[in-house]
Amino acid sequence: MSASNRATKLWSASSTMVHSPSAQSVGPIAELEKRVADDPKDHQARFDLAVALNSKSKRKEAVDHLIEIVKRDRKWNDDGARKQLVQFFEAWGPTDEATVDGRKRLSSILFA
């Protein structure tokens, strides 16, 4: 196999493995989990962890982290955690279990 063919195959394989550019740019999940464990108030690390978890189809865990940000500081990053939750809900669809549960939890916080 020529170098050109190997490069094309490598590029093709790597492009299909990327779930989303934002998920790839936030860093390894284990590193983000450590940052959150070391500093539970590090909302950026928690937000990045939620995005990374979602990219691995760990929707419930992603919702948990974003809900935690909303509980701790609703206005953080211009309401960023709530906005990300809404984007997830729209992407997952209205009947998805994570969407239904997440909407209930978010509503109980926002309207309590």
PyRosetta script that sets phi, psi and omega in degrees:
from pyrosetta import init, pose_from_sequence

init()
pose = pose_from_sequence("MSASNRATKLWSASSTMVHSPSAQSVGPIAELEKRVADDPKDHQARFDLAVALNSKSKRKEAVDHLIEIVKRDRKWNDDGARKQLVQFFEAWGPTDEATVDGRKRLSSILFA")
pose.set_psi(1, 133.5)
pose.set_omega(1, -178.6)
pose.set_phi(2, -74.5)
pose.set_psi(2, 162.1)
pose.set_omega(2, 178.3)
pose.set_phi(3, -61.2)
pose.set_psi(3, -36.7)
pose.set_omega(3, 179.6)
pose.set_phi(4, -64.6)
pose.set_psi(4, -43.1)
pose.set_omega(4, 178.6)
pose.set_phi(5, -65.7)
pose.set_psi(5, -40.5)
pose.set_omega(5, 177.9)
pose.set_phi(6, -62.7)
pose.set_psi(6, -42.8)
pose.set_omega(6, 179.7)
pose.set_phi(7, -63.6)
pose.set_psi(7, -41.1)
pose.set_omega(7, 179.1)
pose.set_phi(8, -64.6)
pose.set_psi(8, -44.1)
pose.set_omega(8, 178.8)
pose.set_phi(9, -64.4)
pose.set_psi(9, -42.3)
pose.set_omega(9, 179.3)
pose.set_phi(10, -62.9)
pose.set_psi(10, -45.9)
pose.set_omega(10, 178.7)
pose.set_phi(11, -61.2)
pose.set_psi(11, -43.7)
pose.set_omega(11, -179.0)
pose.set_phi(12, -63.0)
pose.set_psi(12, -44.3)
pose.set_omega(12, -179.9)
pose.set_phi(13, -65.9)
pose.set_psi(13, -42.7)
pose.set_omega(13, -178.0)
pose.set_phi(14, -69.7)
pose.set_psi(14, -32.7)
pose.set_omega(14, -179.0)
pose.set_phi(15, -71.9)
pose.set_psi(15, -26.7)
pose.set_omega(15, 178.9)
pose.set_phi(16, -82.7)
pose.set_psi(16, -17.1)
pose.set_omega(16, -178.9)
pose.set_phi(17, -84.4)
pose.set_psi(17, -19.6)
pose.set_omega(17, -177.5)
pose.set_phi(18, -77.8)
pose.set_psi(18, 122.5)
pose.set_omega(18, -179.3)
pose.set_phi(19, -79.7)
pose.set_psi(19, -42.3)
pose.set_omega(19, 175.8)
pose.set_phi(20, -163.6)
pose.set_psi(20, 149.0)
pose.set_omega(20, -179.0)
pose.set_phi(21, -59.7)
pose.set_psi(21, -39.1)
pose.set_omega(21, -177.9)
pose.set_phi(22, -68.0)
pose.set_psi(22, -35.9)
pose.set_omega(22, 179.3)
pose.set_phi(23, -67.0)
pose.set_psi(23, -38.4)
pose.set_omega(23, -179.0)
pose.set_phi(24, -68.4)
pose.set_psi(24, -33.3)
pose.set_omega(24, -173.2)
pose.set_phi(25, -82.0)
pose.set_psi(25, -9.9)
pose.set_omega(25, -175.4)
pose.set_phi(26, -85.4)
pose.set_psi(26, -13.4)
pose.set_omega(26, 175.0)
pose.set_phi(27, 104.5)
pose.set_psi(27, 169.9)
pose.set_omega(27, -178.1)
pose.set_phi(28, -63.9)
pose.set_psi(28, 142.5)
pose.set_omega(28, -178.0)
pose.set_phi(29, -59.7)
pose.set_psi(29, -43.6)
pose.set_omega(29, -178.0)
pose.set_phi(30, -60.4)
pose.set_psi(30, -41.1)
pose.set_omega(30, 178.7)
pose.set_phi(31, -64.1)
pose.set_psi(31, -43.0)
pose.set_omega(31, 179.6)
pose.set_phi(32, -66.9)
pose.set_psi(32, -39.3)
pose.set_omega(32, 176.9)
pose.set_phi(33, -61.1)
pose.set_psi(33, -39.9)
pose.set_omega(33, 178.1)
pose.set_phi(34, -64.7)
pose.set_psi(34, -43.4)
pose.set_omega(34, 179.2)
pose.set_phi(35, -60.4)
pose.set_psi(35, -42.0)
pose.set_omega(35, 179.5)
pose.set_phi(36, -68.2)
pose.set_psi(36, -40.6)
pose.set_omega(36, 178.2)
pose.set_phi(37, -63.9)
pose.set_psi(37, -39.6)
pose.set_omega(37, 179.9)
pose.set_phi(38, -70.4)
pose.set_psi(38, -33.4)
pose.set_omega(38, -178.2)
pose.set_phi(39, -145.3)
pose.set_psi(39, 89.0)
pose.set_omega(39, -178.5)
pose.set_phi(40, -59.3)
pose.set_psi(40, -16.1)
pose.set_omega(40, 178.9)
pose.set_phi(41, -91.2)
pose.set_psi(41, 3.3)
pose.set_omega(41, 177.0)
pose.set_phi(42, -79.3)
pose.set_psi(42, 84.1)
pose.set_omega(42, -174.9)
pose.set_phi(43, -64.6)
pose.set_psi(43, -33.5)
pose.set_omega(43, 179.2)
pose.set_phi(44, -64.1)
pose.set_psi(44, -44.0)
pose.set_omega(44, 177.9)
pose.set_phi(45, -63.3)
pose.set_psi(45, -41.2)
pose.set_omega(45, 179.5)
pose.set_phi(46, -64.9)
pose.set_psi(46, -42.2)
pose.set_omega(46, 177.8)
pose.set_phi(47, -61.4)
pose.set_psi(47, -49.0)
pose.set_omega(47, 179.4)
pose.set_phi(48, -60.8)
pose.set_psi(48, -38.9)
pose.set_omega(48, 177.8)
pose.set_phi(49, -62.8)
pose.set_psi(49, -42.8)
pose.set_omega(49, 178.6)
pose.set_phi(50, -60.0)
pose.set_psi(50, -43.7)
pose.set_omega(50, 179.3)
pose.set_phi(51, -64.3)
pose.set_psi(51, -43.5)
pose.set_omega(51, 179.7)
pose.set_phi(52, -64.9)
pose.set_psi(52, -42.1)
pose.set_omega(52, 178.7)
pose.set_phi(53, -63.1)
pose.set_psi(53, -41.8)
pose.set_omega(53, 177.8)
pose.set_phi(54, -60.4)
pose.set_psi(54, -38.5)
pose.set_omega(54, 180.0)
pose.set_phi(55, -65.6)
pose.set_psi(55, -18.6)
pose.set_omega(55, 177.3)
pose.set_phi(56, -101.3)
pose.set_psi(56, 16.1)
pose.set_omega(56, 179.5)
pose.set_phi(57, 63.7)
pose.set_psi(57, 27.6)
pose.set_omega(57, 176.1)
pose.set_phi(58, -100.4)
pose.set_psi(58, 69.6)
pose.set_omega(58, -172.0)
pose.set_phi(59, -64.7)
pose.set_psi(59, -45.8)
pose.set_omega(59, -178.2)
pose.set_phi(60, -59.4)
pose.set_psi(60, -44.3)
pose.set_omega(60, 179.6)
pose.set_phi(61, -64.5)
pose.set_psi(61, -38.9)
pose.set_omega(61, 177.8)
pose.set_phi(62, -61.9)
pose.set_psi(62, -46.0)
pose.set_omega(62, 178.0)
pose.set_phi(63, -60.5)
pose.set_psi(63, -44.5)
pose.set_omega(63, -179.5)
pose.set_phi(64, -54.0)
pose.set_psi(64, -45.8)
pose.set_omega(64, -177.3)
pose.set_phi(65, -69.8)
pose.set_psi(65, -41.1)
pose.set_omega(65, 179.3)
pose.set_phi(66, -68.2)
pose.set_psi(66, -38.6)
pose.set_omega(66, 176.3)
pose.set_phi(67, -61.6)
pose.set_psi(67, -39.3)
pose.set_omega(67, 179.3)
pose.set_phi(68, -62.1)
pose.set_psi(68, -40.1)
pose.set_omega(68, 177.0)
pose.set_phi(69, -62.9)
pose.set_psi(69, -45.7)
pose.set_omega(69, -179.9)
pose.set_phi(70, -59.9)
pose.set_psi(70, -41.5)
pose.set_omega(70, 178.5)
pose.set_phi(71, -62.5)
pose.set_psi(71, -43.4)
pose.set_omega(71, -174.9)
pose.set_phi(72, -76.5)
pose.set_psi(72, -40.9)
pose.set_omega(72, -175.2)
pose.set_phi(73, -158.3)
pose.set_psi(73, 84.8)
pose.set_omega(73, -173.9)
pose.set_phi(74, -54.3)
pose.set_psi(74, -36.8)
pose.set_omega(74, -175.1)
pose.set_phi(75, -87.5)
pose.set_psi(75, 1.4)
pose.set_omega(75, -178.9)
pose.set_phi(76, -53.6)
pose.set_psi(76, 135.4)
pose.set_omega(76, 175.3)
pose.set_phi(77, 52.4)
pose.set_psi(77, 46.6)
pose.set_omega(77, 178.4)
pose.set_phi(78, 56.2)
pose.set_psi(78, 46.9)
pose.set_omega(78, 177.9)
pose.set_phi(79, 67.3)
pose.set_psi(79, 31.1)
pose.set_omega(79, -173.2)
pose.set_phi(80, -62.0)
pose.set_psi(80, -38.8)
pose.set_omega(80, -178.4)
pose.set_phi(81, -67.2)
pose.set_psi(81, -42.9)
pose.set_omega(81, 178.4)
pose.set_phi(82, -63.5)
pose.set_psi(82, -43.5)
pose.set_omega(82, 179.8)
pose.set_phi(83, -62.6)
pose.set_psi(83, -38.9)
pose.set_omega(83, 178.7)
pose.set_phi(84, -67.6)
pose.set_psi(84, -39.6)
pose.set_omega(84, 176.0)
pose.set_phi(85, -58.3)
pose.set_psi(85, -45.8)
pose.set_omega(85, -179.6)
pose.set_phi(86, -61.2)
pose.set_psi(86, -40.8)
pose.set_omega(86, 177.5)
pose.set_phi(87, -63.0)
pose.set_psi(87, -43.1)
pose.set_omega(87, 176.8)
pose.set_phi(88, -60.4)
pose.set_psi(88, -47.6)
pose.set_omega(88, -178.2)
pose.set_phi(89, -58.1)
pose.set_psi(89, -42.4)
pose.set_omega(89, 179.3)
pose.set_phi(90, -64.8)
pose.set_psi(90, -40.9)
pose.set_omega(90, -179.4)
pose.set_phi(91, -69.4)
pose.set_psi(91, -37.6)
pose.set_omega(91, -177.0)
pose.set_phi(92, -79.0)
pose.set_psi(92, -24.2)
pose.set_omega(92, -179.3)
pose.set_phi(93, 95.6)
pose.set_psi(93, 155.0)
pose.set_omega(93, -172.7)
pose.set_phi(94, -69.6)
pose.set_psi(94, -20.2)
pose.set_omega(94, -177.8)
pose.set_phi(95, -99.8)
pose.set_psi(95, -3.5)
pose.set_omega(95, 178.5)
pose.set_phi(96, -62.6)
pose.set_psi(96, 138.2)
pose.set_omega(96, -177.7)
pose.set_phi(97, -57.6)
pose.set_psi(97, -41.7)
pose.set_omega(97, 179.5)
pose.set_phi(98, -66.4)
pose.set_psi(98, -35.3)
pose.set_omega(98, 177.6)
pose.set_phi(99, -66.5)
pose.set_psi(99, -49.4)
pose.set_omega(99, -178.4)
pose.set_phi(100, -59.7)
pose.set_psi(100, -49.8)
pose.set_omega(100, -179.9)
pose.set_phi(101, -64.9)
pose.set_psi(101, -44.5)
pose.set_omega(101, -178.6)
pose.set_phi(102, -63.1)
pose.set_psi(102, -41.2)
pose.set_omega(102, 178.3)
pose.set_phi(103, -63.3)
pose.set_psi(103, -41.9)
pose.set_omega(103, 178.2)
pose.set_phi(104, -61.4)
pose.set_psi(104, -47.2)
pose.set_omega(104, -178.4)
pose.set_phi(105, -64.6)
pose.set_psi(105, -42.8)
pose.set_omega(105, 179.6)
pose.set_phi(106, -64.3)
pose.set_psi(106, -44.0)
pose.set_omega(106, 179.7)
pose.set_phi(107, -61.5)
pose.set_psi(107, -39.3)
pose.set_omega(107, -178.8)
pose.set_phi(108, -64.8)
pose.set_psi(108, -29.3)
pose.set_omega(108, 178.2)
pose.set_phi(109, -79.4)
pose.set_psi(109, -46.9)
pose.set_omega(109, -174.2)
pose.set_phi(110, -70.5)
pose.set_psi(110, -32.7)
pose.set_omega(110, -174.0)
pose.set_phi(111, -111.0)
pose.set_psi(111, 18.4)
pose.set_omega(111, 179.2)
pose.set_phi(112, -84.7)
pose.dump_pdb("model.pdb")
